[in-house]
Amino acid sequence: MKYDALVMVNNQNRETRRKMEEKKIKNRIRKYLSNSKIIGGILWK
């Protein structure tokens, strides 16, 4: 039971970290594309 809880917490942390990384990458892409509004509009509908 204790082990299951640890695994769950670990998975949640991994998930959170992954989401944060995705957000960082998306923000970086957004900055690059902010110059060209057309491409940005297509990607971020």
C-alpha distance matrix in Angstrom:
0.0 3.8 5.3 5.2 6.5 8.8 10.0 10.8 12.7 14.4 15.5 16.8 18.7 20.2 21.2 22.9 24.6 25.9 27.3 29.0 30.5 31.8 33.3 35.0 36.4 37.6 39.3 41.0 42.3 43.4 45.4 47.1 47.9 49.1 52.6 52.8 51.9 52.5 49.7 47.4 48.1 47.3 43.9 42.7 43.8
3.8 0.0 3.8 5.5 5.3 6.4 8.8 10.0 10.9 12.5 14.5 15.6 16.8 18.6 20.2 21.4 22.8 24.5 26.0 27.3 28.9 30.5 31.9 33.3 35.0 36.4 37.8 39.4 41.0 42.1 43.9 45.7 46.7 47.8 51.2 51.7 51.0 51.8 49.0 46.6 47.5 46.9 43.4 42.1 43.5
5.3 3.8 0.0 3.8 5.4 5.1 6.3 8.7 10.0 10.5 12.4 14.3 15.4 16.5 18.4 20.0 21.1 22.5 24.4 25.9 27.0 28.6 30.4 31.7 33.0 34.6 36.2 37.6 39.0 40.5 42.3 43.8 44.9 46.2 49.6 49.9 49.4 50.0 47.1 44.9 45.9 45.1 41.6 40.6 42.1
5.2 5.5 3.8 0.0 3.8 5.4 5.1 6.2 8.7 9.8 10.5 12.3 14.3 15.3 16.4 18.4 19.9 21.0 22.5 24.4 25.7 26.9 28.6 30.3 31.5 32.8 34.6 36.2 37.4 38.7 40.7 42.3 43.1 44.4 47.8 48.0 47.2 47.7 44.9 42.6 43.5 42.6 39.2 38.1 39.3
6.5 5.3 5.4 3.8 0.0 3.8 5.4 5.1 6.2 8.5 9.9 10.6 12.4 14.2 15.3 16.5 18.4 19.9 21.1 22.6 24.4 25.7 27.0 28.7 30.4 31.5 33.0 34.8 36.2 37.2 39.2 41.0 41.9 42.9 46.4 46.8 45.9 46.7 44.0 41.5 42.3 41.8 38.3 37.0 38.2
8.8 6.4 5.1 5.4 3.8 0.0 3.8 5.4 5.2 6.1 8.6 9.9 10.6 12.3 14.2 15.4 16.5 18.3 20.0 21.1 22.5 24.3 25.8 27.0 28.7 30.2 31.6 33.1 34.7 36.0 37.7 39.4 40.5 41.7 45.1 45.6 45.0 45.9 43.1 40.7 41.8 41.3 37.7 36.5 38.1
10.0 8.8 6.3 5.1 5.4 3.8 0.0 3.8 5.5 5.0 6.1 8.6 9.9 10.5 12.2 14.2 15.3 16.3 18.3 19.9 21.0 22.4 24.3 25.7 26.9 28.4 30.2 31.6 32.8 34.3 36.2 37.7 38.7 40.1 43.4 43.7 43.2 43.8 40.8 38.6 39.8 38.9 35.4 34.4 36.0
10.8 10.0 8.7 6.2 5.1 5.4 3.8 0.0 3.8 5.4 5.1 6.2 8.6 9.9 10.5 12.3 14.2 15.2 16.5 18.4 19.9 21.0 22.5 24.4 25.8 26.8 28.6 30.3 31.5 32.6 34.7 36.4 37.2 38.3 41.8 42.0 41.2 41.8 39.1 36.7 37.6 36.9 33.4 32.2 33.6
12.7 10.9 10.0 8.7 6.2 5.2 5.5 3.8 0.0 3.8 5.5 5.1 6.2 8.6 9.8 10.5 12.2 14.2 15.3 16.5 18.3 19.9 21.1 22.6 24.4 25.7 26.9 28.7 30.3 31.3 33.1 35.0 36.0 36.9 40.4 41.0 40.2 41.2 38.5 36.0 37.0 36.7 33.1 31.7 33.3
14.4 12.5 10.5 9.8 8.5 6.1 5.0 5.4 3.8 0.0 3.8 5.5 5.2 6.2 8.6 9.9 10.6 12.3 14.3 15.4 16.5 18.4 20.0 21.1 22.6 24.3 25.8 27.1 28.7 30.1 31.8 33.4 34.6 35.9 39.2 39.7 39.3 40.2 37.3 34.9 36.3 35.8 32.1 31.1 33.0
15.5 14.5 12.4 10.5 9.9 8.6 6.1 5.1 5.5 3.8 0.0 3.8 5.4 5.0 6.1 8.6 9.8 10.4 12.3 14.2 15.2 16.4 18.3 19.9 21.0 22.4 24.2 25.7 26.9 28.3 30.3 31.8 32.6 34.0 37.4 37.6 37.1 37.7 34.8 32.5 33.7 32.9 29.3 28.4 30.1
16.8 15.6 14.3 12.3 10.6 9.9 8.6 6.2 5.1 5.5 3.8 0.0 3.8 5.4 5.0 6.1 8.5 9.8 10.5 12.3 14.2 15.2 16.4 18.3 19.9 20.9 22.4 24.4 25.7 26.6 28.6 30.5 31.3 32.3 35.8 36.2 35.4 36.2 33.5 31.0 32.0 31.6 28.1 26.7 28.3
18.7 16.8 15.4 14.3 12.4 10.6 9.9 8.6 6.2 5.2 5.4 3.8 0.0 3.8 5.4 5.1 6.1 8.5 9.9 10.5 12.3 14.2 15.3 16.5 18.4 19.9 21.0 22.6 24.4 25.5 27.1 29.0 30.2 31.2 34.5 35.3 34.8 35.9 33.2 30.6 32.0 31.8 28.1 26.8 28.8
20.2 18.6 16.5 15.3 14.2 12.3 10.5 9.9 8.6 6.2 5.0 5.4 3.8 0.0 3.8 5.5 5.1 6.1 8.6 9.9 10.5 12.3 14.2 15.3 16.5 18.3 19.9 21.1 22.5 24.1 25.9 27.3 28.5 29.9 33.1 33.6 33.3 34.2 31.2 29.0 30.5 29.9 26.2 25.4 27.6
21.2 20.2 18.4 16.4 15.3 14.2 12.2 10.5 9.8 8.6 6.1 5.0 5.4 3.8 0.0 3.8 5.5 5.1 6.2 8.6 9.9 10.5 12.3 14.3 15.4 16.4 18.3 20.0 21.0 22.3 24.4 26.0 26.7 28.0 31.4 31.6 31.0 31.8 28.9 26.5 27.8 27.2 23.6 22.5 24.4
22.9 21.4 20.0 18.4 16.5 15.4 14.2 12.3 10.5 9.9 8.6 6.1 5.1 5.5 3.8 0.0 3.8 5.4 5.1 6.2 8.6 9.9 10.6 12.4 14.3 15.3 16.5 18.5 20.0 20.8 22.7 24.7 25.6 26.4 29.9 30.5 29.9 31.0 28.4 25.7 27.0 26.9 23.3 21.8 23.9
24.6 22.8 21.1 19.9 18.4 16.5 15.3 14.2 12.2 10.6 9.8 8.5 6.1 5.1 5.5 3.8 0.0 3.8 5.5 5.1 6.2 8.7 9.9 10.6 12.4 14.2 15.3 16.6 18.5 19.8 21.3 23.0 24.4 25.5 28.7 29.6 29.3 30.6 27.8 25.2 27.0 26.9 23.2 22.1 24.6
25.9 24.5 22.5 21.0 19.9 18.3 16.3 15.2 14.2 12.3 10.4 9.8 8.5 6.1 5.1 5.4 3.8 0.0 3.8 5.4 5.1 6.2 8.6 9.8 10.6 12.2 14.2 15.4 16.5 18.2 20.1 21.4 22.4 24.0 27.2 27.6 27.4 28.2 25.2 23.0 24.7 24.2 20.4 19.7 22.2
27.3 26.0 24.4 22.5 21.1 20.0 18.3 16.5 15.3 14.3 12.3 10.5 9.9 8.6 6.2 5.1 5.5 3.8 0.0 3.8 5.4 5.0 6.1 8.6 9.9 10.4 12.2 14.2 15.2 16.2 18.3 20.1 20.7 21.9 25.3 25.7 25.0 26.0 23.3 20.7 22.1 21.9 18.3 17.0 19.3
29.0 27.3 25.9 24.4 22.6 21.1 19.9 18.4 16.5 15.4 14.2 12.3 10.5 9.9 8.6 6.2 5.1 5.4 3.8 0.0 3.8 5.4 5.0 6.2 8.7 9.8 10.5 12.4 14.3 15.1 16.6 18.7 19.9 20.7 24.1 25.0 24.6 26.1 23.5 20.7 22.5 22.8 19.2 17.8 20.5
30.5 28.9 27.0 25.7 24.4 22.5 21.0 19.9 18.3 16.5 15.2 14.2 12.3 10.5 9.9 8.6 6.2 5.1 5.4 3.8 0.0 3.8 5.4 5.0 6.2 8.6 9.9 10.6 12.4 14.1 15.5 16.9 18.4 19.8 22.9 23.7 23.8 25.1 22.2 19.8 22.0 22.0 18.2 17.5 20.6
31.8 30.5 28.6 26.9 25.7 24.3 22.4 21.0 19.9 18.4 16.4 15.2 14.2 12.3 10.5 9.9 8.7 6.2 5.0 5.4 3.8 0.0 3.8 5.4 5.1 6.1 8.5 9.8 10.5 12.1 14.2 15.5 16.3 17.9 21.1 21.4 21.2 22.1 19.2 16.8 18.8 18.5 14.7 14.1 17.0
33.3 31.9 30.4 28.6 27.0 25.8 24.3 22.5 21.1 20.0 18.3 16.4 15.3 14.2 12.3 10.6 9.9 8.6 6.1 5.0 5.4 3.8 0.0 3.8 5.5 5.1 6.1 8.5 9.8 10.3 12.3 14.3 15.1 15.9 19.4 20.1 19.6 21.0 18.6 15.7 17.5 18.0 14.4 13.0 15.9
35.0 33.3 31.7 30.3 28.7 27.0 25.7 24.4 22.6 21.1 19.9 18.3 16.5 15.3 14.3 12.4 10.6 9.8 8.6 6.2 5.0 5.4 3.8 0.0 3.8 5.5 5.2 6.2 8.7 9.8 10.7 12.7 14.3 15.2 18.4 19.6 19.7 21.5 18.9 16.2 18.8 19.4 15.9 14.9 18.3
36.4 35.0 33.0 31.5 30.4 28.7 26.9 25.8 24.4 22.6 21.0 19.9 18.4 16.5 15.4 14.3 12.4 10.6 9.9 8.7 6.2 5.1 5.5 3.8 0.0 3.8 5.4 5.1 6.2 8.6 9.9 10.8 12.4 14.1 16.9 17.7 18.2 19.5 16.5 14.3 17.1 17.2 13.6 13.5 17.0
37.6 36.4 34.6 32.8 31.5 30.2 28.4 26.8 25.7 24.3 22.4 20.9 19.9 18.3 16.4 15.3 14.2 12.2 10.4 9.8 8.6 6.1 5.1 5.5 3.8 0.0 3.8 5.4 5.1 6.0 8.6 9.9 10.4 11.8 15.1 15.4 15.3 16.5 13.8 11.2 13.7 13.9 10.4 9.8 13.3
39.3 37.8 36.2 34.6 33.0 31.6 30.2 28.6 26.9 25.8 24.2 22.4 21.0 19.9 18.3 16.5 15.3 14.2 12.2 10.5 9.9 8.5 6.1 5.2 5.4 3.8 0.0 3.8 5.4 4.9 6.2 8.8 9.8 10.2 13.6 14.8 14.7 16.8 14.6 11.6 14.2 15.4 12.3 11.1 14.7
41.0 39.4 37.6 36.2 34.8 33.1 31.6 30.3 28.7 27.1 25.7 24.4 22.6 21.1 20.0 18.5 16.6 15.4 14.2 12.4 10.6 9.8 8.5 6.2 5.1 5.4 3.8 0.0 3.8 5.4 5.2 6.5 8.8 10.0 12.6 14.0 14.9 16.9 14.4 12.1 15.4 16.3 13.3 13.1 16.9
42.3 41.0 39.0 37.4 36.2 34.7 32.8 31.5 30.3 28.7 26.9 25.7 24.4 22.5 21.0 20.0 18.5 16.5 15.2 14.3 12.4 10.5 9.8 8.7 6.2 5.1 5.4 3.8 0.0 3.8 5.4 5.2 6.2 8.5 11.0 11.5 12.4 13.8 11.0 9.1 12.5 12.9 10.0 10.5 14.3
43.4 42.1 40.5 38.7 37.2 36.0 34.3 32.6 31.3 30.1 28.3 26.6 25.5 24.1 22.3 20.8 19.8 18.2 16.2 15.1 14.1 12.1 10.3 9.8 8.6 6.0 4.9 5.4 3.8 0.0 3.8 5.4 5.0 5.8 9.2 9.9 9.9 12.0 10.0 7.1 10.2 11.7 9.2 8.6 12.3
45.4 43.9 42.3 40.7 39.2 37.7 36.2 34.7 33.1 31.8 30.3 28.6 27.1 25.9 24.4 22.7 21.3 20.1 18.3 16.6 15.5 14.2 12.3 10.7 9.9 8.6 6.2 5.2 5.4 3.8 0.0 3.8 5.5 5.2 7.8 9.9 10.8 13.6 12.0 9.5 12.9 14.7 12.7 12.2 15.7
47.1 45.7 43.8 42.3 41.0 39.4 37.7 36.4 35.0 33.4 31.8 30.5 29.0 27.3 26.0 24.7 23.0 21.4 20.1 18.7 16.9 15.5 14.3 12.7 10.8 9.9 8.8 6.5 5.2 5.4 3.8 0.0 3.8 5.7 6.8 8.3 10.4 12.5 10.4 9.1 12.9 14.1 12.3 13.0 16.5
47.9 46.7 44.9 43.1 41.9 40.5 38.7 37.2 36.0 34.6 32.6 31.3 30.2 28.5 26.7 25.6 24.4 22.4 20.7 19.9 18.4 16.3 15.1 14.3 12.4 10.4 9.8 8.8 6.2 5.0 5.5 3.8 0.0 3.8 5.3 5.4 6.9 8.8 6.8 5.5 9.3 10.6 9.4 10.2 13.4
49.1 47.8 46.2 44.4 42.9 41.7 40.1 38.3 36.9 35.9 34.0 32.3 31.2 29.9 28.0 26.4 25.5 24.0 21.9 20.7 19.8 17.9 15.9 15.2 14.1 11.8 10.2 10.0 8.5 5.8 5.2 5.7 3.8 0.0 3.8 5.5 5.9 9.2 8.7 6.5 9.4 12.0 11.3 11.0 13.8
52.6 51.2 49.6 47.8 46.4 45.1 43.4 41.8 40.4 39.2 37.4 35.8 34.5 33.1 31.4 29.9 28.7 27.2 25.3 24.1 22.9 21.1 19.4 18.4 16.9 15.1 13.6 12.6 11.0 9.2 7.8 6.8 5.3 3.8 0.0 3.8 6.1 9.0 9.2 8.5 11.2 13.5 13.5 13.9 16.4
52.8 51.7 49.9 48.0 46.8 45.6 43.7 42.0 41.0 39.7 37.6 36.2 35.3 33.6 31.6 30.5 29.6 27.6 25.7 25.0 23.7 21.4 20.1 19.6 17.7 15.4 14.8 14.0 11.5 9.9 9.9 8.3 5.4 5.5 3.8 0.0 3.8 5.6 5.9 6.5 8.8 10.6 11.3 12.3 14.4
51.9 51.0 49.4 47.2 45.9 45.0 43.2 41.2 40.2 39.3 37.1 35.4 34.8 33.3 31.0 29.9 29.3 27.4 25.0 24.6 23.8 21.2 19.6 19.7 18.2 15.3 14.7 14.9 12.4 9.9 10.8 10.4 6.9 5.9 6.1 3.8 0.0 3.8 5.7 5.0 5.9 8.6 9.9 10.2 11.6
52.5 51.8 50.0 47.7 46.7 45.9 43.8 41.8 41.2 40.2 37.7 36.2 35.9 34.2 31.8 31.0 30.6 28.2 26.0 26.1 25.1 22.1 21.0 21.5 19.5 16.5 16.8 16.9 13.8 12.0 13.6 12.5 8.8 9.2 9.0 5.6 3.8 0.0 3.8 5.4 5.2 6.5 8.9 10.1 10.9
49.7 49.0 47.1 44.9 44.0 43.1 40.8 39.1 38.5 37.3 34.8 33.5 33.2 31.2 28.9 28.4 27.8 25.2 23.3 23.5 22.2 19.2 18.6 18.9 16.5 13.8 14.6 14.4 11.0 10.0 12.0 10.4 6.8 8.7 9.2 5.9 5.7 3.8 0.0 3.8 5.4 5.2 6.3 8.6 10.3
47.4 46.6 44.9 42.6 41.5 40.7 38.6 36.7 36.0 34.9 32.5 31.0 30.6 29.0 26.5 25.7 25.2 23.0 20.7 20.7 19.8 16.8 15.7 16.2 14.3 11.2 11.6 12.1 9.1 7.1 9.5 9.1 5.5 6.5 8.5 6.5 5.0 5.4 3.8 0.0 3.8 5.5 5.3 5.9 8.3
48.1 47.5 45.9 43.5 42.3 41.8 39.8 37.6 37.0 36.3 33.7 32.0 32.0 30.5 27.8 27.0 27.0 24.7 22.1 22.5 22.0 18.8 17.5 18.8 17.1 13.7 14.2 15.4 12.5 10.2 12.9 12.9 9.3 9.4 11.2 8.8 5.9 5.2 5.4 3.8 0.0 3.8 5.6 5.4 5.9
47.3 46.9 45.1 42.6 41.8 41.3 38.9 36.9 36.7 35.8 32.9 31.6 31.8 29.9 27.2 26.9 26.9 24.2 21.9 22.8 22.0 18.5 18.0 19.4 17.2 13.9 15.4 16.3 12.9 11.7 14.7 14.1 10.6 12.0 13.5 10.6 8.6 6.5 5.2 5.5 3.8 0.0 3.8 5.8 5.9
43.9 43.4 41.6 39.2 38.3 37.7 35.4 33.4 33.1 32.1 29.3 28.1 28.1 26.2 23.6 23.3 23.2 20.4 18.3 19.2 18.2 14.7 14.4 15.9 13.6 10.4 12.3 13.3 10.0 9.2 12.7 12.3 9.4 11.3 13.5 11.3 9.9 8.9 6.3 5.3 5.6 3.8 0.0 3.8 5.9
42.7 42.1 40.6 38.1 37.0 36.5 34.4 32.2 31.7 31.1 28.4 26.7 26.8 25.4 22.5 21.8 22.1 19.7 17.0 17.8 17.5 14.1 13.0 14.9 13.5 9.8 11.1 13.1 10.5 8.6 12.2 13.0 10.2 11.0 13.9 12.3 10.2 10.1 8.6 5.9 5.4 5.8 3.8 0.0 3.8
43.8 43.5 42.1 39.3 38.2 38.1 36.0 33.6 33.3 33.0 30.1 28.3 28.8 27.6 24.4 23.9 24.6 22.2 19.3 20.5 20.6 17.0 15.9 18.3 17.0 13.3 14.7 16.9 14.3 12.3 15.7 16.5 13.4 13.8 16.4 14.4 11.6 10.9 10.3 8.3 5.9 5.9 5.9 3.8 0.0
